[in-house]
Amino acid sequence: MTNALKTTSLALAALVTLGAVASPALAGSAKFDSGYYITQLRYDGVNAIAADQVTDGIFRATVVSDGHQSFEFFDTDSLQPIKR
Protein backbone atom coordinates (compact mmCIF):
# COMPACT_ATOMS: atom_id res chain seq x y z
CA MET A 1 0.00 0.00 0.00
CA THR A 2 1.21 3.43 -0.79
CA ASN A 3 1.16 6.29 1.69
CA ALA A 4 -1.56 8.09 -0.29
CA LEU A 5 -3.77 5.00 -0.23
CA LYS A 6 -3.21 4.53 3.52
CA THR A 7 -4.07 8.17 4.18
CA THR A 8 -7.20 7.96 2.04
CA SER A 9 -8.29 4.76 3.78
CA LEU A 10 -7.78 6.29 7.22
CA ALA A 11 -9.66 9.44 6.22
CA LEU A 12 -12.56 7.37 4.90
CA ALA A 13 -12.66 5.29 8.08
CA ALA A 14 -12.68 8.48 10.17
CA LEU A 15 -15.57 9.93 8.16
CA VAL A 16 -17.62 6.76 8.53
CA THR A 17 -16.95 6.67 12.28
CA LEU A 18 -17.82 10.34 12.75
CA GLY A 19 -20.98 9.90 10.72
CA ALA A 20 -22.09 7.00 12.91
CA VAL A 21 -21.45 9.04 16.05
CA ALA A 22 -23.13 12.22 14.77
CA SER A 23 -26.27 10.57 13.41
CA PRO A 24 -28.00 9.94 16.77
CA ALA A 25 -27.10 13.43 17.96
CA LEU A 26 -28.56 15.03 14.85
CA ALA A 27 -31.69 12.88 14.98
CA GLY A 28 -32.60 14.21 18.43
CA SER A 29 -31.83 17.83 17.66
CA ALA A 30 -35.46 18.81 16.98
CA LYS A 31 -36.20 20.44 20.32
CA PHE A 32 -39.53 21.75 21.56
CA ASP A 33 -39.51 25.54 21.11
CA SER A 34 -41.64 26.79 23.98
CA GLY A 35 -41.08 30.45 23.03
CA TYR A 36 -42.61 29.85 19.62
CA TYR A 37 -45.76 28.30 21.09
CA ILE A 38 -46.13 31.01 23.76
CA THR A 39 -45.88 33.68 21.07
CA GLN A 40 -48.41 31.95 18.82
CA LEU A 41 -50.89 31.50 21.68
CA ARG A 42 -50.52 35.15 22.70
CA TYR A 43 -51.14 36.15 19.09
CA ASP A 44 -54.38 34.14 19.28
CA GLY A 45 -55.40 35.94 22.50
CA VAL A 46 -54.32 33.32 25.03
CA ASN A 47 -52.27 34.79 27.92
CA ALA A 48 -49.69 31.97 28.02
CA ILE A 49 -46.62 32.32 30.22
CA ALA A 50 -45.06 28.87 29.71
CA ALA A 51 -45.32 25.86 27.39
CA ASP A 52 -44.13 22.29 27.86
CA GLN A 53 -44.21 19.33 25.48
CA VAL A 54 -46.46 16.49 26.62
CA THR A 55 -46.29 14.22 23.56
CA ASP A 56 -45.25 14.71 19.94
CA GLY A 57 -48.65 16.18 19.09
CA ILE A 58 -49.71 17.84 22.36
CA PHE A 59 -48.26 20.59 24.53
CA ARG A 60 -49.34 22.07 27.85
CA ALA A 61 -49.50 25.82 28.34
CA THR A 62 -49.58 27.67 31.63
CA VAL A 63 -52.27 30.31 31.12
CA VAL A 64 -53.07 33.32 33.32
CA SER A 65 -56.72 34.33 33.49
CA ASP A 66 -58.18 36.73 36.08
CA GLY A 67 -54.93 36.55 38.06
CA HIS A 68 -55.03 32.74 38.35
CA GLN A 69 -52.78 30.27 36.62
CA SER A 70 -54.08 27.09 35.03
CA PHE A 71 -52.91 24.45 32.58
CA GLU A 72 -54.46 24.09 29.15
CA PHE A 73 -53.56 21.51 26.52
CA PHE A 74 -53.14 22.30 22.82
CA ASP A 75 -52.45 20.50 19.55
CA THR A 76 -48.92 21.35 18.37
CA ASP A 77 -49.90 21.62 14.70
CA SER A 78 -53.18 23.52 14.81
CA LEU A 79 -52.81 25.23 18.23
CA GLN A 80 -56.42 24.25 18.92
CA PRO A 81 -57.30 23.55 22.55
CA ILE A 82 -57.76 19.91 23.47
CA LYS A 83 -60.87 19.31 25.50
CA ARG A 84 -60.81 16.67 28.20
N, C-alpha and C positions, 0 to 999 in steps of 0.2 A: 504494500500500500504506500502510496506517496503521501507526503505531508499535506498536500492540498486536499486529498481525498479523506484523510483522517480528520482534518479540520472541518470539512464539510459534513462528515458523518457526526462529529461531536456537536456541531451547531444544530443539525437536524434533530438529534436526540434531545438537546436542550429545549428546542422549540416545542417538541411533542410533550415533554415533561411539563413545561410551563403552561402549555395549553390545558393539560389535564388538571393541573392545580388551579388555574384561573377559572375554569368552567363552572364549578360549583359556586364560587364567589360571585360571578357575574349573574348566575341564574337567580340568586337571592337578592339582587340589588334593587328590585322594584319595591321600594318602601312605601308605606302608607303616609301620604302627605296630609297631615291633619290641618295645616294652615290653609291648604286649598279648599278643603271641605268646609271649614269655618267660614271662609270668605264667601263661598257659594251659598251657604245657608243664610248668611247675613244679607246677601244680595236678594235672596228670596223673602226677606223679612223675618227670619228666625234669629233671635238673639243668642247665638251659640258662642260659648266661651272656650270649649274644648271638644275634641273629636278623637275617638279611639276606634281602631278596627276590631270588629267582633269576628267576622268571617270574611271570606273573599268578596262576598256580595253585600255585606251589611256592616254599617258602622254606627256607633253610639255617640250622640252629641250631648254635651252638658248644656242645657238651655236655661236662661234666666228669664223668668216671667213674674211680674209683680213682686220683685225682690226675692223670689224663691228659686232655688236651683232644682232642676229635675233632669232625668235622662230621657232622651227620645231616640228611637232607632230609625235609620234611614237606609234606603237602597243606595249603594255606591254609584251605580250608573245613572239612575234617574233622579236621585235626591228626593224621592217621594217618601213620605213617612210610612213606616211599617206599623200597622195596627196589630195589637195583641189579641 
